[in-house]
Amino acid sequence: MVSYAEFCRGMQSCVTVSLPVLEQIYSLMDKTAIGLITYQQFVEVLKKKSIEKPLVTDNFDWETSTIQKIKEWIA
């Protein structure tokens, strides 16, 4: 099992990649969301040709209501 810190050190010793890109690649590999990846997870992601990001929709209702509450509180 490889942690994110170990993954970054290892990848940066091989290629020049920004930390945000490494973070996204690692999150794709960390399917169990425990902060550790296996060699098999690493290979599976690197073999993919197209990685589709899940569609996320947000209607901003929570954000809008929070801003309104702050305005009312200040007034």
N, C-alpha and C positions, 0 to 999 in steps of 0.2 A: 504494500500500500504506500502511496506517495501523497504527502501533504502539499498544499498550495505553495508553501515556501520552498520546498524541495523541487517542485515542478518548475517554479520560476527560475531558481538557480540553475537547474539543469538545462532548461530551454535557452536561457540567456548565454550560457556557455557555448551553445551551438549556433544560435541565430540572433539577430537583433530584432526584437519585437517589443512594442510598447507594453507597459504593465496593464493598461485597460484591455488590450487585445488578449494578453495571456490570461487575464481574469475571465474573460468571456469564453475562451477555449476551455479553461479548466471547469467552468460552471457547466458547460455542455457535457464534459466527461463525468462530472460528479452527479450521476443520476440518482444516487441514494441520498444526496444532500447531507452527507456526514463529514465533508471536508477531506475525504481521502478517496483516491482513485486507484484502480488496479491497472495492470499492464493491458489487460483485455479492453477495458474502457478507453484507454489511451489509443489503442490500435483501431478500435471501432470508429472513433471520431475522426482520426486522421485519414481513414479510408473513404470517408464520405465525400462525395463530390458536391452535393448540394444539401445544405442544412437549412431547413425551413424553420423560421421562428414562429411560435404560436401567436395567433392574432389576439391581441388584447384590446378590449374596448373600455373606454372610461368616459363617463358623461360629465365628470367634474362636479356632480351634485354636492359631494362632501366638501370639496374645496370652496365652492361658491357659498354654501351655508356657513362654513367656518369664517370666511371673510366677512359675511354679513353679521355674524355674531360679534366679531371683533369691532366692526364699525358701530354696532349698537352699544357695545360696552364702553367704547371711547366717547361716544356722544353724550 
